[in-house]
Amino acid sequence: EAADEIARQLRLRDLGGLVVIDFIDMTPVKHQREVENRMKDAVRPDRARVQLGRIS
């Protein structure tokens, strides 16, 4: 849910540039990848070019 809302707020506020998001600690790498994929899907409709990094 947070990934969807973050993407919505970025569009709503027309934010750009470097944006750093501090997601909660997720031990299983599987959960990290799920959040990354959800975020990618959420920003896909944007006209702007979006680059996402990996959760570390």
HELIX and SHEET records of a PDB file:
HELIX    1   1 ALA A    2  LEU A   12  1                                  11    
HELIX    2   2 VAL A   29  VAL A   43  1                                  15    
END                                                                             
